[in-house]
Amino acid sequence: MRWGRHLPRASWGSGLGGALQSADERIPFLIHWSWPFKGKLPLGLPRAFARHHGSSAGSGPTSRSRGKLFQGISASEAVERHRWNLAEWFSRLPREERQFGPTFALDTVHVDPVIRESTPDELLRPPAQLALEHQHPTAGLPPLALSQLFDPDACGRRVQTVVLYGTVGTGKSTLVRKMVLDWCYGRLPAFELLVPFSCEDLSSLGSAPASLCQLVAQRYTSLKEILPLMAAAGSRLLFVLHGLERLNLDFRLAGTGLCSDPEKPEAPAAIVVNLLRKYMLPEASILVTTRPSAVGRIPSKYVGRYGEICGFSDTNLQKLYFQLRLNQPDCETGAGGAGISATLAQRDSLVEMLSRNLEGHHQIAAACFLPSYCWLVCATLHFLHAPTPPGQTLTSIYTSFLRLNFSGETLDSTDPSNLSLMAYAARTMGKLAYEGVSSRKTYFSEDDVRGCLEAGLKTEEEFQLLHVFRRDALRFFLAPCVEPGHRGTFVFTVPAMQEYLAALYIVLGLRKTTLQRVGKEVAELVGRVGEDVSLVLGIMAKLLPLRALPLLFNLLKVVPRVFGRVLGKSREAVAQAMVLEMFREEDYYNDDVLDQMGASILGVEGPRRHPDEPPEDEVFELFPMFMGGLLSAQNRAVLAQLGCPIKTLDALENAQAIKKKLGKLGRQVLPPSELLDHLFFHYEFQNQRFSAEVLSSLRQLNLAGVRMTPVKCTVVAAVLGSGRHALDEVNLASCQLDPAGLHTLMPVFLRARKLGLQLNSLGPEACSVLRDLLLHDQCQITTLRLSNNPLTVAGVAQLVEGLAGNSSLTHLSLLHTGLGDEGLQLLATQLDRNRQLQELNVAYNGAGDTAALALAQAAWDHPSLELLHLYFNELSSEGRQALRDLGGTAKGGARVVVSLTEGTAVSEYWSVILSEIQRNLNSWDRGRVRRHLDLLLRDLEDSRGATLNPWRKAQLLRVEGEVRVLLEQLEGSGTWSRGSSHQAV
């Protein structure tokens, strides 16, 4: 394997930047080529084809005007129809790409990986033990562009056969797609006809004889008319053979005879051998792609040029890929046209942070050496920062990522076991990943890696499979660590992949103790023999005095049952370990797993930990999430396609064991970030019945201080939105919510009795969502806290509409919401439209005497209002006194709180007022708070001087002391109460 070496960037042709790019390695294409267009030329061209065809500057004329071979009208139409069919087929997006938008096109984000020319001497060199060493490019062999693949070699000889090889994930399928589309759009003028073949497709035919002409005609019906002209096409005919490792080629004459007739039926492998021998169509050009382990199947004398696909060995290519993909306009619109968009500034910020992390954090740059991992990074960022399509989970992204790279891949086509490459990786890399998780380490020595790879190998065939895996796929999973202090060790290419593979190793049942391995064999043997032996002895006991023996042999039937209980205990132990990992107290004050994943990709702002500092304990909070996600039906179906089936019964028993453990530990009160992780586990599991049973005891949803991104809102709504029991309180204070997030969380709000939305910078737009919430016929909210949000008059105008039609709300806090005089006047005129409100807090809103008096009068006239908070408004001494006087003579029962005192006594609400101030010291304007505290202190001193009651004096002195403490905190740097902004107001 090669590592991230810094090669010069390949030259960029004017026509190479706009073709299709897919970071997947195994998009299933070229499987069936029987096109429906068998008659006339289709009327319309595909969108991408119509845009690019005939418009590549400097690429030369198209075959219609240039070539002499297909000058006839029917032949030209056949070639153009063939171009159209290929462009239509190769322009189709896999399901995984549709998440980036309904009109997302891969041709707008293509970046060519580096192709380095290599020599036969390099290929003959024995590989290193682990195949993870750095190999430096050979001097004098610069990188190749696609347009240079068939240029004459260094000696001026004509190149007819090119072999491109690369490990899993380097982009072989992408290059084939790129070359085919370039030809369709007229960018490869050297070739008049291009015929691509999938070697997977050819291998499925087995040894059934078919001629080359039949193979072409069956897959490309439009070329039937010009098949006789192929022999005369010479080098202008290009065959593309993709995935040569799927074919077992035998170049010995005794194994594959010579054949030069394209119309003679032969086995597909024999036709490919004779094409490569240049015995059939000797002038034709051939491009072969394969994995490194299969390069030697073609004798080097038949190859004109070798090219190693090196991926994005230059970080500039990685940055270009991210800029093109993350800045797609279609990324703005959510799935289903929800209209929730990321602004251009937000997208630019993501790209800038990612680029900065690529420059400063070399480990992620080493991971993005593989184009496939660049796709994974983009898909993960899109999941974290854009509206999530229904049913998409983090586990499904990783499972789809593996499907794109390993679907249909066998480890070695020459091996009769036909073992799935992904199944082999799950057994070996999964074992290494799980041992790392269980021992809490992410750095592995060479001995650790070799121990997991070579464990249990006994036969020559097993060592051969390991050799193939090392050459073709080991680099996909492991990368050498480039961090200071850990040189010479290996890490998983991306940290989350270790936790995913560890979870896969567990759910596939690959982790077995010695007792399980031995006990299973014994139990199966005893179970098969026990019944027969018992039957025979039962017959003999009737004839002979051996009545005790059948009783002994009946005990044999118990052995399988006992072993079943051992397996059940093992599942419970795994579930226990998973739940304990989820609820580790050491992780209680970490960020939630989604923020951790975002930080691992985008980097952490601020100074990094010094290398000499003691290392922090490794956190594996994604491991239980992936375990739950892999048990979902959707991911099990995809894993079955990869050769890693999870039986439904095993999934059910694992789920039952997990539910049992979650039911015991899940009832404890969790910090906000851990509670979100718990909900995220249920979201990954995608089982509403399971989640409803486990979360039936949840009564308080406290996510205060958690940054609620679109995906987090989706997670909470998906898990809790369909529950039936009411939530006593939902606290989302200081969560950076926006109107889109409120709309997403509407199903959860409808279950809440108390709803806290303080400190979220919610404006008038959010109030329209809250109005709809209050007017909903299922709304049961009794307490709504909107403190410290810039609602303004426009927002409160919408809120009063909701209040007018609501019958459940009794407590409303609008403290510090920017209402001003106009807002309080509006509330005063509309307050009588609601008949259930009991408490209204409009403190600290900058209102003057007139507006405050009007609202107070409306409160006294209200039939149910009991308490009105007006303190910290811009009230004069006369205004405060007028409120006290009118309050004493008012007929209504509402209490109006404007100060810490009531006459010469301390107000019974003094602790409420001071606690409000204490909680909001670090978010309110300090100068304005100091001025109001001075006024409160003056009121206390005046009241203390006006009373002779020693008890009242003592109370007033105590409250004065509390106010002076707050003033001292404001005077200096202050030790403000930590986390106060996250408390409920």
Buried (B, 14 or more C-beta within 10 A) or exposed (E): BBBBBEBEBBEEBEBBBBBBBBBBBBBBBBEEBEBEBEEEEBEEBBEBBEEBBEEBEEBBEBBBEBBEBBEEEEBBBBBBBBBBBBBBBBBEBBEBBEBBBEEBBBBBBBBBBBBBBBEBEEBEEEBEEBBBEEBEBEEEBBBBBBBBBBEEEEEEEEBBBBBBBBBBBBBBBBBBBBBBBBBBBBBBBEBBBBBBBBBBBBBEBEEEEBBBBBBBBBBBBBBEBBBEBBBEBBBBBBBBBBBBBBBEBEBEEEEBEEBEEBEBBBBBBBBBBBBBBBEBBEBBBBBBBBBBBBBEBBEBEBBBBBBBBBBBBBBEBBBBBBBBBBBBEEBBBBBEEBEBBBEEEEBEBBBEBBBEBBEEBBBBBBBBBBBBBBBBBBBBBBBBBBBBBEEBBBBBBBBBBBBBBBBBBBBBBBBEEEBBBBBBBBBBBBBBBBBBBBEEBBBBEEEBBBBBBEEEEEEEEBEBBBBBBBBBBBBBBBBBBBBEEBEEBBBBBBBBBBBBBBBBBBBBBBBEEEEBEEBBEEBEEBBEEBBEBBEEBBEEBEEEEEEEBBEEBBEBEEBBEEBEEBBEEBBBEBBBBBBEBBBBEEBEEBBBBBBBBBBBBBBBEEEEEEEEEEEEEBBBBBBBBBBBBBBBEBBBEBBEBBBBBBEEEBBEBBBBBBBBBBBEBBEEEBBBBBBBBBBBBBBBBBBBEBBBEBBEEBEEBBBBBBBBBBBBBBBBBBBBBEBEEEBBBBBBBBBBBBBBBBBBBBBBBBBBBBBBBBBBEBBBBBBBBBBBBBBBEEBBBBBBBBBBBBBBBBBBBBBBBBBBBBEBBBBBBBBBBBBBBBBBBBBBEBBEEBEBBBBBBBBBBBBBBEBBBBBBBBBBBBEEBBBBBBBBBBBEEEBBEBBBEBBEEBEBEBBBBBBBBBEBBBBEBBEBBBBBBBBBBBBBEEEEBBEBBEBBBEBBBBBBEEBEEEEBBEBBEEBBEBBEEBBEBBEEEEEBEEEBBBBBB
